[in-house]
Amino acid sequence: MRKNVIAGNWKMNKLLGEAVDFVESTKNKIASAEKVEAVVCAPFPYLPTLVEKAKGTDLAIAAQNMHFEESGAFTGEVSPAMLKDLGVSYVVLGHSERREMFAETDETVNKKTHAAFKHGLIPIICVGETLEQREANETMSIVENQVKAALAGLTEEQVNQTIVAYEPIWAIGTGKTATSEQANEVCTHIRKVIAAEVSSTAADAVRIQYGGSVKPANVDELLSQSDIDGALVGGASLEAESFLQLVEAGAK
Ligand SMILES: O=C[C@H](O)COP(=O)(O)O
């Protein structure tokens, strides 16, 4: 039985005081980590403070990106070793906003995935199609290629620990959620791709989140689908109450 992962991706939102208030008001209300993994993906400058505040609780702190290199002349970048050193446990890789606006490619996502495992970070790898690609019936092939590229060269054990987030780009921040059937269909396909590329054990173990306008009102239905193991949530994760409701749904 796979455990749901509910991850709130704050993107470039909140000031430090707001971030701290959020963690202070949620950290002791998180449903047990035995039932659900609750994760907050915060902006880089807040990570040390939030990791400290969340210590000893069931709330995990994640980064929203990182470089694949260990160290060096990469002005403005943050390395996997730095994140690990801070006590960060997960890292979002290949979010569509990074692919679209910051030249993230399948190749860099793959390098970052390897780097994450090298440093003991769990990658949350985002994949998903644009509206044009969906309308051209390319969803499955686009997502399949992204998944294959991201996971290339990983061991079965690493794939077992990986989290894939299926986020149709047309559903992000638009209020348009994919229907639970549409979302599940793609998540099922991702699992089949992993079964063929890696093993059926890895396909059974990998967690696949859905992301795109998830909110307390639609999360139950999405999580009831056979191949959806959690959610990567933007807008609805910014308010503590709404985030806690999503985590509660993930623990059911
Ligand atoms: O990382 C989160 C996703 O981009 C979804 O964002 P959203 O829930 O605001 O649509």
The ligand as a Gaussian input file, in Angstrom:
#p B3LYP/6-31G(d) Opt

LIG

0 1
 O        3.262000      22.841000      -7.952000
 C        2.049000      23.009000      -7.950000
 C        1.304000      23.116000      -9.169000
 O        1.932000      23.912000     -10.110000
 C       -0.155000      23.358000      -9.033000
 O       -0.462000      24.705000      -8.754000
 P       -1.985000      25.096000      -8.432000
 O       -2.447000      24.165000      -7.351000
 O       -1.937000      26.524000      -7.992000
 O       -2.751000      24.869000      -9.697000

